[in-house]
Amino acid sequence: MEWIFLEALVALLLAVFIVWWTMRPRKRKPEVLEAARRAGAGAANLNEGCAEPKE
């Protein structure tokens, strides 16, 4: 009987670890956003390479 509780506890801890690992915030921003921030460009300038015209 104790074996079932131990196995359930291990499964629960594994599930909590997987959720924690996937939901934690990213430490690094994508390089495109970081380069735009360093250059002083706002979010409006991130669409420069798009085929659609800016309004």
Backbone atoms as SQL, in Angstrom:
CREATE TABLE atoms (id INTEGER PRIMARY KEY, chain TEXT, resi INTEGER, resn TEXT, atom TEXT, x REAL, y REAL, z REAL);
INSERT INTO atoms VALUES
  (1, 'A', 1, 'MET', 'N', 0.820, -1.202, 0.000),
  (2, 'A', 1, 'MET', 'CA', 0.000, 0.000, 0.000),
  (3, 'A', 1, 'MET', 'C', 0.862, 1.264, 0.000),
  (4, 'A', 2, 'GLU', 'N', 1.958, 1.230, 0.758),
  (5, 'A', 2, 'GLU', 'CA', 2.829, 2.403, 0.798),
  (6, 'A', 2, 'GLU', 'C', 3.468, 2.666, -0.568),
  (7, 'A', 3, 'TRP', 'N', 3.680, 1.589, -1.324),
  (8, 'A', 3, 'TRP', 'CA', 4.313, 1.722, -2.638),
  (9, 'A', 3, 'TRP', 'C', 3.444, 2.573, -3.564),
  (10, 'A', 4, 'ILE', 'N', 2.125, 2.425, -3.497),
  (11, 'A', 4, 'ILE', 'CA', 1.210, 3.198, -4.343),
  (12, 'A', 4, 'ILE', 'C', 1.293, 4.677, -3.977),
  (13, 'A', 5, 'PHE', 'N', 1.330, 4.976, -2.683),
  (14, 'A', 5, 'PHE', 'CA', 1.438, 6.378, -2.260),
  (15, 'A', 5, 'PHE', 'C', 2.777, 6.976, -2.684),
  (16, 'A', 6, 'LEU', 'N', 3.841, 6.216, -2.568),
  (17, 'A', 6, 'LEU', 'CA', 5.155, 6.700, -2.984),
  (18, 'A', 6, 'LEU', 'C', 5.190, 6.956, -4.485),
  (19, 'A', 7, 'GLU', 'N', 4.617, 6.050, -5.255),
  (20, 'A', 7, 'GLU', 'CA', 4.585, 6.221, -6.701),
  (21, 'A', 7, 'GLU', 'C', 3.735, 7.422, -7.096),
  (22, 'A', 8, 'ALA', 'N', 2.612, 7.620, -6.418),
  (23, 'A', 8, 'ALA', 'CA', 1.755, 8.777, -6.690),
  (24, 'A', 8, 'ALA', 'C', 2.466, 10.076, -6.325),
  (25, 'A', 9, 'LEU', 'N', 3.215, 10.050, -5.227),
  (26, 'A', 9, 'LEU', 'CA', 3.957, 11.249, -4.828),
  (27, 'A', 9, 'LEU', 'C', 5.038, 11.593, -5.851),
  (28, 'A', 10, 'VAL', 'N', 5.750, 10.605, -6.333),
  (29, 'A', 10, 'VAL', 'CA', 6.784, 10.843, -7.343),
  (30, 'A', 10, 'VAL', 'C', 6.158, 11.379, -8.633),
  (31, 'A', 11, 'ALA', 'N', 5.023, 10.825, -9.044),
  (32, 'A', 11, 'ALA', 'CA', 4.340, 11.308, -10.247),
  (33, 'A', 11, 'ALA', 'C', 3.873, 12.754, -10.067),
  (34, 'A', 12, 'LEU', 'N', 3.363, 13.070, -8.893),
  (35, 'A', 12, 'LEU', 'CA', 2.917, 14.441, -8.623),
  (36, 'A', 12, 'LEU', 'C', 4.092, 15.415, -8.649),
  (37, 'A', 13, 'LEU', 'N', 5.201, 15.033, -8.017),
  (38, 'A', 13, 'LEU', 'CA', 6.385, 15.899, -8.022),
  (39, 'A', 13, 'LEU', 'C', 6.935, 16.085, -9.433),
  (40, 'A', 14, 'LEU', 'N', 6.903, 15.040, -10.224),
  (41, 'A', 14, 'LEU', 'CA', 7.364, 15.151, -11.607),
  (42, 'A', 14, 'LEU', 'C', 6.462, 16.089, -12.403),
  (43, 'A', 15, 'ALA', 'N', 5.161, 15.989, -12.207),
  (44, 'A', 15, 'ALA', 'CA', 4.228, 16.868, -12.905),
  (45, 'A', 15, 'ALA', 'C', 4.433, 18.327, -12.492),
  (46, 'A', 16, 'VAL', 'N', 4.619, 18.576, -11.198),
  (47, 'A', 16, 'VAL', 'CA', 4.864, 19.940, -10.722),
  (48, 'A', 16, 'VAL', 'C', 6.163, 20.487, -11.303),
  (49, 'A', 17, 'PHE', 'N', 7.204, 19.655, -11.367),
  (50, 'A', 17, 'PHE', 'CA', 8.481, 20.090, -11.932),
  (51, 'A', 17, 'PHE', 'C', 8.336, 20.435, -13.410),
  (52, 'A', 18, 'ILE', 'N', 7.604, 19.628, -14.166),
  (53, 'A', 18, 'ILE', 'CA', 7.424, 19.899, -15.595),
  (54, 'A', 18, 'ILE', 'C', 6.670, 21.203, -15.800),
  (55, 'A', 19, 'VAL', 'N', 5.630, 21.432, -15.012),
  (56, 'A', 19, 'VAL', 'CA', 4.878, 22.690, -15.136),
  (57, 'A', 19, 'VAL', 'C', 5.761, 23.866, -14.747),
  (58, 'A', 20, 'TRP', 'N', 6.531, 23.745, -13.675),
  (59, 'A', 20, 'TRP', 'CA', 7.424, 24.829, -13.264),
  (60, 'A', 20, 'TRP', 'C', 8.463, 25.109, -14.345),
  (61, 'A', 21, 'TRP', 'N', 9.027, 24.076, -14.933),
  (62, 'A', 21, 'TRP', 'CA', 10.081, 24.243, -15.943),
  (63, 'A', 21, 'TRP', 'C', 9.546, 24.930, -17.192),
  (64, 'A', 22, 'THR', 'N', 8.326, 24.600, -17.602),
  (65, 'A', 22, 'THR', 'CA', 7.784, 25.171, -18.833),
  (66, 'A', 22, 'THR', 'C', 7.153, 26.539, -18.628),
  (67, 'A', 23, 'MET', 'N', 6.761, 26.883, -17.414),
  (68, 'A', 23, 'MET', 'CA', 6.085, 28.155, -17.179),
  (69, 'A', 23, 'MET', 'C', 7.005, 29.250, -16.655),
  (70, 'A', 24, 'ARG', 'N', 8.248, 28.943, -16.386),
  (71, 'A', 24, 'ARG', 'CA', 9.139, 29.971, -15.844),
  (72, 'A', 24, 'ARG', 'C', 9.455, 31.016, -16.916),
  (73, 'A', 25, 'PRO', 'N', 9.710, 32.246, -16.511),
  (74, 'A', 25, 'PRO', 'CA', 9.990, 33.292, -17.494),
  (75, 'A', 25, 'PRO', 'C', 11.337, 33.078, -18.164),
  (76, 'A', 26, 'ARG', 'N', 11.420, 33.508, -19.390),
  (77, 'A', 26, 'ARG', 'CA', 12.668, 33.405, -20.139),
  (78, 'A', 26, 'ARG', 'C', 13.656, 34.438, -19.608),
  (79, 'A', 27, 'LYS', 'N', 14.912, 34.084, -19.534),
  (80, 'A', 27, 'LYS', 'CA', 15.913, 35.018, -19.031),
  (81, 'A', 27, 'LYS', 'C', 16.487, 35.890, -20.148),
  (82, 'A', 28, 'ARG', 'N', 16.479, 35.371, -21.381),
  (83, 'A', 28, 'ARG', 'CA', 17.020, 36.136, -22.501),
  (84, 'A', 28, 'ARG', 'C', 15.904, 36.537, -23.444),
  (85, 'A', 29, 'LYS', 'N', 15.958, 37.764, -23.908),
  (86, 'A', 29, 'LYS', 'CA', 15.010, 38.227, -24.900),
  (87, 'A', 29, 'LYS', 'C', 15.534, 37.811, -26.278),
  (88, 'A', 30, 'PRO', 'N', 14.654, 37.706, -27.260),
  (89, 'A', 30, 'PRO', 'CA', 15.134, 37.433, -28.621),
  (90, 'A', 30, 'PRO', 'C', 16.086, 38.531, -29.090),
  (91, 'A', 31, 'GLU', 'N', 17.041, 38.154, -29.908),
  (92, 'A', 31, 'GLU', 'CA', 18.073, 39.103, -30.317),
  (93, 'A', 31, 'GLU', 'C', 17.514, 40.287, -31.095),
  (94, 'A', 32, 'VAL', 'N', 16.458, 40.078, -31.865),
  (95, 'A', 32, 'VAL', 'CA', 15.885, 41.174, -32.649),
  (96, 'A', 32, 'VAL', 'C', 15.331, 42.241, -31.722),
  (97, 'A', 33, 'LEU', 'N', 14.590, 41.833, -30.709),
  (98, 'A', 33, 'LEU', 'CA', 14.022, 42.809, -29.777),
  (99, 'A', 33, 'LEU', 'C', 15.120, 43.487, -28.960),
  (100, 'A', 34, 'GLU', 'N', 16.124, 42.722, -28.579),
  (101, 'A', 34, 'GLU', 'CA', 17.221, 43.297, -27.799),
  (102, 'A', 34, 'GLU', 'C', 18.003, 44.315, -28.633),
  (103, 'A', 35, 'ALA', 'N', 18.258, 44.011, -29.902),
  (104, 'A', 35, 'ALA', 'CA', 18.980, 44.939, -30.773),
  (105, 'A', 35, 'ALA', 'C', 18.163, 46.212, -31.004),
  (106, 'A', 36, 'ALA', 'N', 16.859, 46.065, -31.166),
  (107, 'A', 36, 'ALA', 'CA', 16.002, 47.236, -31.365),
  (108, 'A', 36, 'ALA', 'C', 15.980, 48.093, -30.107),
  (109, 'A', 37, 'ARG', 'N', 15.988, 47.462, -28.952),
  (110, 'A', 37, 'ARG', 'CA', 15.987, 48.227, -27.706),
  (111, 'A', 37, 'ARG', 'C', 17.289, 48.989, -27.538),
  (112, 'A', 38, 'ARG', 'N', 18.415, 48.323, -27.877),
  (113, 'A', 38, 'ARG', 'CA', 19.713, 48.992, -27.747),
  (114, 'A', 38, 'ARG', 'C', 19.849, 50.142, -28.736),
  (115, 'A', 39, 'ALA', 'N', 19.253, 50.011, -29.917),
  (116, 'A', 39, 'ALA', 'CA', 19.350, 51.053, -30.938),
  (117, 'A', 39, 'ALA', 'C', 18.406, 52.215, -30.660),
  (118, 'A', 40, 'GLY', 'N', 17.538, 52.051, -29.677),
  (119, 'A', 40, 'GLY', 'CA', 16.608, 53.118, -29.350),
  (120, 'A', 40, 'GLY', 'C', 15.362, 53.080, -30.209),
  (121, 'A', 41, 'ALA', 'N', 15.200, 52.050, -31.008),
  (122, 'A', 41, 'ALA', 'CA', 14.016, 51.935, -31.854),
  (123, 'A', 41, 'ALA', 'C', 12.851, 51.451, -31.011),
  (124, 'A', 42, 'GLY', 'N', 11.683, 52.019, -31.264),
  (125, 'A', 42, 'GLY', 'CA', 10.487, 51.578, -30.556),
  (126, 'A', 42, 'GLY', 'C', 9.912, 50.341, -31.207),
  (127, 'A', 43, 'ALA', 'N', 8.825, 49.870, -30.675),
  (128, 'A', 43, 'ALA', 'CA', 8.179, 48.669, -31.210),
  (129, 'A', 43, 'ALA', 'C', 7.628, 48.921, -32.611),
  (130, 'A', 44, 'ALA', 'N', 7.392, 50.176, -32.964),
  (131, 'A', 44, 'ALA', 'CA', 6.840, 50.480, -34.279),
  (132, 'A', 44, 'ALA', 'C', 7.842, 50.193, -35.396),
  (133, 'A', 45, 'ASN', 'N', 9.132, 50.232, -35.098),
  (134, 'A', 45, 'ASN', 'CA', 10.141, 50.009, -36.127),
  (135, 'A', 45, 'ASN', 'C', 10.482, 48.546, -36.346),
  (136, 'A', 46, 'LEU', 'N', 9.862, 47.648, -35.625),
  (137, 'A', 46, 'LEU', 'CA', 10.170, 46.232, -35.787),
  (138, 'A', 46, 'LEU', 'C', 9.588, 45.658, -37.068),
  (139, 'A', 47, 'ASN', 'N', 8.688, 46.386, -37.745),
  (140, 'A', 47, 'ASN', 'CA', 8.057, 45.898, -38.964),
  (141, 'A', 47, 'ASN', 'C', 8.763, 46.397, -40.229),
  (142, 'A', 48, 'GLU', 'N', 9.986, 46.855, -40.136),
  (143, 'A', 48, 'GLU', 'CA', 10.679, 47.404, -41.293),
  (144, 'A', 48, 'GLU', 'C', 10.826, 46.404, -42.422),
  (145, 'A', 49, 'GLY', 'N', 11.096, 45.149, -42.122),
  (146, 'A', 49, 'GLY', 'CA', 11.334, 44.149, -43.151),
  (147, 'A', 49, 'GLY', 'C', 10.074, 43.554, -43.708),
  (148, 'A', 50, 'CYS', 'N', 8.897, 43.948, -43.249),
  (149, 'A', 50, 'CYS', 'CA', 7.639, 43.357, -43.715),
  (150, 'A', 50, 'CYS', 'C', 7.265, 43.930, -45.079),
  (151, 'A', 51, 'ALA', 'N', 6.520, 43.150, -45.845),
  (152, 'A', 51, 'ALA', 'CA', 6.070, 43.583, -47.162),
  (153, 'A', 51, 'ALA', 'C', 4.896, 44.533, -47.059),
  (154, 'A', 52, 'GLU', 'N', 4.181, 44.513, -45.961),
  (155, 'A', 52, 'GLU', 'CA', 3.017, 45.372, -45.801),
  (156, 'A', 52, 'GLU', 'C', 3.470, 46.814, -45.515),
  (157, 'A', 53, 'PRO', 'N', 2.811, 47.791, -46.114),
  (158, 'A', 53, 'PRO', 'CA', 3.186, 49.193, -45.835),
  (159, 'A', 53, 'PRO', 'C', 2.749, 49.602, -44.438),
  (160, 'A', 54, 'LYS', 'N', 3.552, 50.468, -43.834),
  (161, 'A', 54, 'LYS', 'CA', 3.204, 51.009, -42.519),
  (162, 'A', 54, 'LYS', 'C', 2.217, 52.144, -42.693),
  (163, 'A', 55, 'GLU', 'N', 1.357, 52.295, -41.702),
  (164, 'A', 55, 'GLU', 'CA', 0.401, 53.408, -41.754),
  (165, 'A', 55, 'GLU', 'C', 0.859, 54.528, -40.878);
